[in-house]
Amino acid sequence: MTVPKQEVIDLIFIARDSSRAADVLVDRIIAASERLASFPESGRLVPEFPMLGYREVIVSSY
């Protein structure tokens, strides 16, 4: 899995404010990724690319 550069930067800023919040967010991202691996159709179709069959899970707004 490749993590977009901006998401890594955002996570670093969250960690600067609260390492606990960053840990919780990482745990939620991992859990969502594992759920998608087990149930690939559980994510929603990406609206920008409906014909490609890509799925996404929104973990958190930050």
N, C-alpha and C positions, 0 to 999 in steps of 0.2 A: 504494500500500500504506500502510495506517495502522498505526503502531506504538503499542501500548498504553502509556499514561503510565508505569505501574509498570516495564515493561521498560526504558524509557529511564532511569529513576531507578536501576535495578539496574546498568545499563551504566556509569553515572557512578560508582557506588561501586566497580565492578571497575576502572575506569580510575584511580581514586584510589590503589588498591593496586598496580596494574600496568598501565601504558599498553600494554605489549606484549600482555598477556592480553586486554585490551579489543579491540585491533586484530585479534587472532586470532579472537576471538568474532564480531566484525563480519564478517570475511571468511567465516567458516563460515555465518553467517546469510545473507549475500548468495549464497553458492554454493548453499545449500539452496533459496533463493527462485528462483534461476535454474533449478535442476533441476526444481522444481515447475512453473515456467512451461513448460518443455519437455516434461515428463512429468507432467501433472496428476494422474494416478492413482498416482503413486509414493508419495505420503503415505498415512498410515493414516486411516481414517474416524474422525472425532472421536466418541469414545464417548458423549458427552453429547447429540449430535445426529445419530444414525445415519441418520435418515430424510431429512436435509437434503442429504446428499452432501458435506458439508464435509470437507476433508482437512487434515492437519497433519503437520509434521515436527518432531520433538524434536531440537533442535540440541545442547543441552548442559544439564546441570543445574548451576546455579551458586548 
